[in-house]
Amino acid sequence: MKTVDRILHTIKREGAVTAKQLAEDLNITTMGARQHLQSLEDDGILAFHDVKVKVGRPTRHWSLTQQGHDRFTDRHGELTIQVIEAVEHLFGKEGLAKVAAEREARTYAQYQQALQDCHTIPEKLEALVSLRESEGYMAEFEATDNGFKLYENHCPICKAAKRCPNLCDSELTIFRKLLGPTCQVTREEHIIEGQRRCSYTITSVTK
C-alpha cells in the first residue's frame, strides 16, 4: 500500500491525527508525514485544525474532508439507491420494509453460523469484527471499564442507509440478537448523522 493510502486509512480509522503520530504509526519521518499531509490538503482531501497547548506552538491535527471520506468505497452506491427507489415506487414503504427485513434475516443467519462456536462476549465480538472488516466496515473493538466498545470507521452502505434508515436499524437489531439478552447494545455515534464513525457501547445487563 502506498504511503498516501496508508495515511488516509490511518486517519479514517483513528480520526484527527498529528504529523508526529502518523510518523510513529507508519515508521516515516515527521517531515515526510508533513509533506504528504500538506499535499493532501492542497488536493482538498484533508483539512486541519490547531489545538492550543500549555507550552509552545499549537498542535496541528489533520482529518478527512468530505472529499476524503468519498475516496473510500461505497459497495452499493447509486445502483442500490435506484433499486431502493424502484421497490418503494412499486410496493410502497411496506414493501421496502419487507426488503430490509429479509436482508436482516439473511445477514443474521450468516453471522449466527459464523459465531456458533463463540461462547463469550469477547469471542463473539472478535468474530463479528472479522465479519464486518471483510465487508468493508473497518471494524474494531476494545474492552472498557464497563464492558466493550465496537467501532465501525467506515460504512460501505452509507448511501443506501441514508435513503433507507431501516438498514441501520436492522444492523443494531442483529448485534443485539447475536450478543444475547445478557448484553445491552447502544449506538453512540452514527455516520449518517454526520459523525465520523459508528460506535456501539456493550454493557452487561444485571438481572
N, C-alpha and C positions, 0 to 999 in steps of 0.2 A: 504494500500500500504506500502511495506517495506521501511525503511529509505533510503536504497541504490537506490531503484526505484524513490523515491521522489527527491533525489539528482539529478539523471540523468534527470528526467523530468524538474526540475528547470533549469538546465544548458542548456537543449535543447531549452527551451523557452527563457531564458534570455541571453544566451551566456556566456562568461567567467565571473566567479564569484569568490569571495574570501571565505575563510572558515568562516569569520565573517558574511558575507552576508548570507551564507547558514544557519548558526546557527540561525540568526534572522528570516529568512524566514520559517524555519522548526521547530523552537522552540526546538532546541537541543543545547548542549554546543559547544563552539568553539573547544575544544579539541576533542569531539566526531566527529565533522564535519571533522577535520583534519585527524583523523584516518580513516574515511571512504574514504576520498579523496586519501589518500596515498595508501590504499588498491586497489582502483580502478585504480590508476596509475600503481601499480605493475602488475595489470591484463591487462594493455595496453588499458584500456577503456578511461582514462583521461590523459591529459598532462597539464603542467603548464608553465607559463612564469612569470618572475618577473618584476614588474614595479617600477622604481625608484621614490621615494618621496622626498620632500624637507628635511624632518627631519626623522631620524630613518632608520630602515631596509626597503629594498624594499618590496612591497606588492605582494604576490603570487596570481596569477589568474589562475583558473582551467577551462579547456574547454574539449569538447569531441574530441577524436581522430576519425579517420575513423571507427575503430572498435567499438567505442562508438556509432557513428551515426548508424552503421549497426544493433545495438540492437533494433532500432525502426522499426516497421513493414513496409514493402512494400506490400500493399494489393494485388498487381498483380504479381510482381516478374517474375521469369523465365518463367512461363506459358504464361504470356502476351507477353513476348519477342518472344517466339516461335510462337504465333498466329500472331503477327505483321509481323514477317519474312515470315510466310506462306502466308499471304494476299499479301505482296509485291511480293513474288515469283510467285503467281498465277495471280495477277491482276495488278502488276506493281505499280509505285508510285502514279498513278492516282487513282487506287483502294484503296490504303492506305489513300490517301487524302479524299476519299469519306467516308471511315470508320470514320476518325477523324471528318468530317463534321456532320455525323449522330450522333456521340456521343455528339458533341457540341449542336446540335438541341435538343436532348433529355434532356440534362442537363439544357439548358436554359429554356425549357418548365417547368421542375420540379422546378427550382429556381424561375421562374416568378410566378408560382402558389403560392409558399411559401411566396413571397413578395407582393402579391396582395393587402394586407391591409396596406402596409407600404407606407407612402407618403413623409416623409422627408429623407434626406440622412442618418442621424444617425439611423433612424428606419430601413432603408434598410441595412445598414452596420451591425447592430446588428443581423438582421435575417440571413444575408449572413454568418456572423461569426459563428452563431449557426449551419448552414448547413455544413459549411466547417469543423467545430470542430467535428461534428458527423461522418464525413468521414475520420477523422484522420489527418487533416492538422495542428492541434494545432494552430488555428487561433485566432487573437485578433485585435482590432483596437483602435485607440486613436485620439482625436482631437489635431490639431496643430494650430499654428498661421495663417496658410494659407489654412487650410482645414482639411484633415484627413490622417492618415496612416493606412494601412491594412497590417498586418504581418501574414505570414504562416511559422511557425517554423519547420515544417516537411512536406515532400512531400511523400504521400503513393503511388504515381505512378512514383517515380523518375526513376526507371529503364526503364519503358515504355517510359517516356518523353525523356530520353536521346536517345533512339532508334528512337522515332517519335516526333520530336520537335513540330509538328502540334498540339499536345495535349496541350502544354503550350500556344501556340498562341491562341488556341480556348478558353482557360480559361480567358485570358486577354480580348478577344472579348466579352465573356459572362459578365464579370464585367462591361465593358463599356456600354453594352446594358442595363443591369439591373439598373445601376445608372443614365442612361439617358444622353441626349445631353447637359445638363447644367453642366456636370462634365467632367473633363479631368483626365483620369486614366493612370498613367505611372508606369511601373515596374522599380524599382530602384535596387533591389537585386534579384539574381536568383540562386537557389540551384544548378541547373545543370551546372552552370558556375563556381561552386566552392565556392560560398558564403554560409554562414551557414543557411540562411533563404531566403524566397522570401518576398519582401516588395513592396508595391504599394503606391504611392502618389496620393491623390484625391484632386483636386482643382476645384473651380468654374470657369466656362467659362464666361467671360464678353462679352456680345453682344453689 
